[in-house]
C-alpha cells in the first residue's frame, strides 16, 4: 500500500460512508454501511460505484459490546478479524486483531490519547463551537505487535463537516497484515465514529 492512507467520512449522513485514498489520491476502497441491521455486516468495495467487492466484515453475534468482526475476501476466504476489548474500551479504545481462522492475537490497537477523544466529543456538542471541534482535538490510535513494536498509526486530522483520519506506516509488515490492519481500522472507525 502507498502510505499514508486517508480515511474520510461524512458526519451528516444517514448511512455511514468511508472513502479510503492512498498518498497519490487514488481510491483504495469505499464502504457504505447498511442501516438497521441486527447483525453487523459491512461490504468493502474498490470504489463508490460498488461494482467490485474487495472484502466483507461480519459480526459473530447480534449487537454486543465485545463482538468479533471477521474479514473475508471476495472469494469468502477468511483474512483476519478484529474485536473490541469490552470494558477496557470504555475510557481508552482497545481492539485486538486476530490471525485468519485463529483465536491468536496478532496485533493490539490502542488509543494513545483518550483525553483528546473525550474533549473532542464534549466540544462537538456545544452549539456553533462544535462545528469547529474537528480542528481542535486529534485522537490517535496505534496498532502494535504483541511485543510492543508499533506498525501503523491512525490520527484524526483537521476537517470541516467530515471525519478525516491519516493512517501512516511506522514499521514494516506483510501485505496480508497491512490488509487486516486497514480493515480493522475501517471497522474501528465505524464503531468509534460517535466517540470522536
Residue pairs with C-beta under 8 A, 6 or more apart in sequence:
1 22
1 28
1 178
1 182
2 22
2 23
2 24
2 26
3 22
3 23
3 167
3 168
3 169
4 23
4 166
4 167
4 168
4 169
5 20
5 21
5 22
5 23
5 28
5 166
5 167
5 182
6 20
6 21
6 22
6 157
6 164
6 165
6 166
6 167
7 18
7 19
7 20
7 154
7 163
7 164
7 165
7 166
7 167
7 185
7 186
7 189
8 18
8 19
8 20
8 21
8 159
8 162
8 163
8 164
8 165
9 16
9 17
9 18
9 19
9 162
9 163
9 189
9 193
10 16
10 17
10 161
10 162
10 163
11 161
11 162
11 163
12 161
14 35
15 32
15 33
15 34
15 35
16 31
16 32
16 33
16 190
16 193
17 30
17 31
17 32
17 33
17 48
18 30
18 31
18 186
18 189
18 190
19 27
19 30
19 48
20 27
20 28
20 29
20 30
20 31
20 182
20 186
21 27
21 28
22 28
27 46
27 47
27 48
28 182
29 44
29 45
29 46
29 47
29 54
29 182
29 186
30 44
30 45
30 46
30 47
30 48
30 50
31 42
31 43
31 44
31 45
31 186
31 190
32 43
32 48
32 50
33 42
33 190
34 41
34 42
38 62
38 63
39 58
39 59
39 61
39 62
39 63
40 57
40 58
40 59
40 67
40 69
41 56
41 57
41 58
41 59
42 56
42 57
42 58
42 69
42 186
42 187
42 190
43 50
43 53
43 55
43 56
43 57
44 53
44 54
44 55
44 56
44 57
44 183
44 186
45 51
45 52
45 53
45 54
46 52
46 54
52 74
53 74
54 73
54 74
55 71
55 72
55 73
55 74
55 79
55 179
55 183
56 71
56 72
57 69
57 70
57 71
57 183
57 186
57 187
58 69
58 70
58 72
59 67
59 68
59 69
60 67
60 68
60 69
60 70
61 67
61 68
65 84
65 86
65 89
66 83
66 84
66 85
66 86
67 83
67 84
68 81
68 82
68 83
68 98
69 81
69 82
69 83
69 187
70 78
70 80
70 81
71 78
71 79
71 80
71 81
71 82
71 179
71 180
71 183
72 78
72 79
73 79
77 100
78 100
78 101
79 100
79 176
79 179
79 180
79 183
80 97
80 98
80 99
80 100
80 106
80 176
80 179
80 180
80 183
80 184
81 97
81 98
81 100
82 95
82 96
82 97
82 98
82 109
82 180
82 183
82 184
82 187
82 188
83 95
83 96
83 98
84 93
84 94
84 95
84 191
85 94
85 95
85 96
88 94
89 95
91 114
92 110
92 111
92 114
93 109
93 110
93 111
93 114
93 117
93 141
93 188
93 192
93 195
94 108
94 109
94 110
94 111
95 108
95 109
95 110
95 184
95 188
96 105
96 107
96 108
96 109
97 105
97 106
97 107
97 108
97 109
97 143
97 180
97 181
97 184
98 104
98 105
98 106
99 106
100 180
105 146
106 145
106 146
106 177
106 180
107 143
107 144
107 145
107 146
107 151
107 177
107 180
107 181
107 184
108 143
108 144
108 146
109 141
109 142
109 143
109 184
109 185
109 188
110 141
110 142
110 144
111 117
111 139
111 140
111 141
112 139
112 140
112 141
112 142
112 153
113 139
113 140
114 139
116 137
116 138
116 139
116 140
116 156
116 196
117 137
117 139
117 195
117 196
118 196
119 136
119 137
120 133
120 134
120 136
120 137
120 138
120 139
120 156
120 196
121 195
121 196
123 129
123 130
123 133
123 136
123 137
124 130
124 133
124 196
126 133
131 160
131 161
132 160
134 156
134 158
134 159
134 160
134 162
134 163
134 164
135 158
135 159
135 160
137 156
137 196
138 155
138 156
138 157
138 158
139 155
139 156
139 196
140 153
140 154
140 155
140 156
141 153
141 154
141 155
141 185
141 188
142 150
142 152
142 153
142 154
142 170
143 150
143 151
143 152
143 153
143 154
143 181
143 184
143 185
144 150
144 151
145 151
149 171
150 170
150 171
151 169
151 170
151 171
151 172
151 173
151 177
151 181
152 167
152 168
152 169
152 170
152 173
152 178
152 181
152 185
153 167
153 168
153 170
154 165
154 166
154 167
154 185
154 188
155 165
155 166
155 168
156 163
156 164
156 165
156 196
157 164
157 165
157 166
158 164
163 189
163 193
165 185
165 189
167 182
167 185
173 181
